[in-house]
Amino acid sequence: MQKGKRPVMNIVMFTNTYRPHVGGVANSVAWLTDSLRGAGHKVLVVAPEFPGCIPDEPGVVRIPAMQNFRGSDFSVPIPLTVSLRDTLADFAPDLVHSHHPFLLGDTALRVSATFDVPIVYACHTRYELYGHYVAQDAPLLQRLVLNLALGYCDLCDAVVAPSQSMARFLIEHGVTAPVRTIPTGIDIDAFSKGSGKGIRATLGIPADAFVVGHVGRLAIEKNLDYLTDSIVRFLQAEKQAHFLAIGDGPMKESMAQVFAGHGLAHRVHLPGAVEGDRLADMYAAMDVFAFSSHSETQGLVLAEAMAAGVPVIALSAFGTREMVRCELNGWLLDADASTQQFAEALQWLHDLDGDQRRRLCLAASRTAALFSRERATASMLDLYHAQGLVPRDAKPVKDSIWQIAKRRIEQEGKILGNVAHAIGDAVMAEPQTAEVRSRRLGG
């Protein structure tokens, strides 16, 4: 091997959501997979079956799954089959990258132990904020889910946080595994080349209308009741303005009903989920991007909007507070700002003159450049190599079946220990500390 040249890696990704599913995590896994393959590495994706999957897609192993779990858009995979074990043995992974702490996340831990390779976990989601898909108003469940996710971090060799806010959250909640901030990357070039003129014409939006835009899953965890009320207030004040919301989800119909109830249906556009060049065109049709979610770990759509030169109005939350700067590329409101204050922020941007708006748009584009795929992929590769990966030709002799079994038994004990302690801590309503987590994981 040439001195200073990094070895080609075999990386196996475990994810509970993947294309053709449309969503932030699915998109994140897809772009990382494509980028790593583009850099010469081999990537095997293990993911659930979804309607519309490409049959026998190269480099992807599909796991049978229960669809639309509890009324959500997500699938629950039924993990590890004999064929998957054989496929992994043939693939000979150098590193496991897990994108979820549950379901296939546990399978990722077992595979890491079986093949004695490092495991990296990407913390994409605040799972404790999604408990409404299982039970309403259940603080005990919320604590349990949080404790399980935090404990999972310490079962891995390293954790990827997509924002500094999320990294601080993990560390402050006692995670002792190394935490590295690596934002999900976006295709800057693709999102900067959209054309909104045709979209406006198709949707019946006047060329000179001021358009407030939003992209994301239309679901309760996105704080969309708040956003809807804010947009209603703004549209009532600005009689020529329009609202364009891209995405599907359980709240789409209720949002449409609220706007219709205020006589605003003719100025509200809900075209559903959109991808590819058409999504770039949708962003280009917007004058401002409105975002009110508290549940994000990064807010990838903010970077996409900014790449299109669209300034952002958002509530202070994980990810947004690292991206949005008041009067530079948009406006960041306090997390507890009223819907009237949000509407007033939209009004502020609407009332700017042309030169002021152009400065915001240019600053938004410069901010987006910090979230390029190339930059993110380089950071991820740096992390992979920091985990002690050795060149393939320097790997030790194949382990015996007893050594593999010993590692699997130890890993199963850690997984079960995480569950037991998470349940105990949730019942006692006490947060796990780094010391407690270290003791139960054998540290």
C-alpha positions, 0 to 999 in steps of 0.5 A, spaced: 500 500 500 502 506 498 505 510 504 500 515 506 494 513 502 488 510 506 485 503 505 479 502 501 474 500 506 468 495 506 462 499 510 456 496 512 450 501 514 444 499 518 438 503 517 431 503 519 429 507 513 432 508 506 430 510 499 424 510 496 422 512 503 422 520 503 425 523 509 431 526 513 434 520 515 433 516 509 436 522 505 442 522 509 444 515 509 443 515 501 447 521 500 453 518 505 452 511 501 453 514 494 459 519 497 463 513 500 462 509 494 464 515 489 470 516 494 472 508 492 469 505 498 465 499 498 458 500 502 453 495 503 446 498 506 441 493 510 434 496 510 427 494 511 423 493 505 419 499 503 413 499 497 417 501 491 423 498 492 428 496 487 428 489 486 435 486 487 438 493 488 446 492 488 449 494 495 442 493 498 440 488 503 432 488 504 429 485 511 422 483 511 418 489 515 411 491 518 409 497 514 406 503 517 408 502 524 402 505 529 400 510 523 406 513 521 410 512 515 415 508 518 417 500 517 419 496 523 424 491 520 424 484 522 432 483 523 437 478 522 436 472 517 441 466 515 441 469 508 444 476 511 449 473 515 452 469 509 452 476 505 455 479 511 460 474 511 462 474 504 462 482 504 467 482 510 466 489 513 471 493 516 466 498 520 459 498 522 455 504 521 448 504 525 443 510 524 438 508 529 439 505 536 433 501 536 431 495 531 436 494 526 441 498 531 441 492 535 443 488 529 448 492 528 451 491 535 451 484 534 454 484 527 460 489 530 461 484 535 461 478 530 466 481 526 470 484 531 470 491 527 468 498 530 461 501 530 459 508 529 452 511 531 449 517 527 444 520 532 439 523 527 433 523 531 430 525 538 426 519 539 424 521 546 420 527 542 416 521 538 412 517 543 406 520 540 406 514 535 406 509 541 402 512 547 399 519 548 402 523 554 407 518 557 413 521 561 415 514 563 415 512 556 419 518 554 424 517 559 425 510 557 426 512 550 431 517 552 435 512 556 435 507 551 438 511 546 443 514 551 445 508 553 446 505 546 451 511 544 456 508 549 455 501 546 458 504 540 466 506 539 464 513 536 457 517 536 456 522 530 452 528 532 449 532 526 449 539 530 453 542 536 447 543 540 446 535 539 453 533 541 452 538 547 446 534 549 449 527 549 455 529 553 451 533 558 446 527 559 452 523 560 454 519 554 462 517 555 463 515 547 467 520 543 462 524 540 464 528 533 459 533 530 458 532 523 452 535 519 449 531 514 451 534 507 447 536 501 448 537 494 450 545 494 450 545 486 443 541 485 439 546 490 443 552 487 440 551 480 433 550 481 428 555 477 421 557 481 418 560 475 415 554 472 413 551 479 409 558 480 406 558 474 403 550 475 401 552 482 397 558 480 402 563 484 403 570 481 410 571 479 411 577 483 407 574 489 411 573 496 411 566 497 413 563 504 415 556 504 416 550 508 419 543 507 418 537 511 414 531 514 407 534 515 406 531 522 405 533 529 412 532 532 414 538 527 410 543 531 405 544 525 399 547 529 404 553 531 407 554 524 399 554 521 397 559 526 403 563 524 402 563 517 394 564 517 396 571 521 401 573 516 397 571 510 391 575 513 396 581 514 399 580 507 393 579 502 397 577 496 402 573 499 402 565 498 404 559 502 407 553 499 408 547 504 412 541 501 411 534 504 406 529 506 404 526 513 398 525 517 397 533 518 396 535 511 389 534 511 388 538 518 392 544 515 388 544 509 382 545 513 385 550 518 387 554 512 380 553 508 376 555 515 380 562 514 378 563 507 385 562 505 385 555 501 386 559 494 393 562 497 395 555 500 399 550 496 400 543 499 403 539 493 405 533 497 412 530 497 417 532 492 424 530 490 430 531 485 430 537 481 423 538 482 424 539 489 430 544 488 425 548 483 420 548 489 425 552 494 427 557 488 419 558 488 420 561 495 422 568 498 423 565 505 423 559 508 419 558 515 421 553 520 418 551 527 420 544 529 423 543 536 424 536 534 430 536 529 437 534 530 440 538 525 434 541 520 437 539 514 432 542 510 434 549 512 441 548 509 437 546 502 433 552 503 439 556 504 443 553 498 437 555 494 439 562 496 432 562 501 433 566 507 430 562 513 425 564 519 426 559 525 425 558 532 431 557 536 432 549 537 437 544 535 441 545 529 437 552 527 441 556 532 448 554 529 445 556 522 440 562 522 443 569 524 438 574 525 439 580 520 444 576 516 441 570 513 434 570 516 431 571 523 432 566 529 426 567 534 426 564 541 424 557 542 418 560 546 416 566 541 408 567 540 405 565 533 404 573 532 412 574 533 413 569 528 408 572 523 411 579 525 418 576 523 415 574 516 413 581 515 419 584 517 423 580 511 417 581 507 418 589 508 425 589 506 427 593 500 430 589 494 438 590 496 436 588 503 433 581 501 439 580 496 444 581 502 440 576 506 440 571 500 447 571 499 449 570 506 444 564 506 448 561 500 454 562 504 452 559 510 449 553 506 456 552 503 459 549 510 454 543 509 457 541 502 457 533 501 464 533 500 466 537 506 461 532 510 464 526 507 471 528 508 469 529 516 466 522 516 472 518 513 476 522 518 472 519 523 472 512 521 480 512 520 480 515 527 477 508 530 483 504 529 481 501 522 487 497 520 488 495 512 485 489 510 491 486 508 494 487 515 488 483 519 489 478 524 488 470 522 480 469 522 477 468 529 475 461 531 468 460 532 469 460 540 472 467 540 466 470 535 461 466 540 464 470 546 464 477 543 457 475 541 455 473 548 458 479 551 455 484 547 448 481 548 449 482 555 451 489 554 444 490 550 440 487 555 444 491 561 442 497 557 435 495 557 434 493 564 438 500 566 434 504 562 427 501 565 430 502 572 432 509 571 425 511 567 421 508 573 425 512 578 425 518 573 432 519 574 437 521 568 443 516 567 449 519 569 456 517 566 458 513 572 452 509 572 452 508 564 460 506 565 458 501 571 453 497 567 457 497 561 463 494 564 467 500 564 
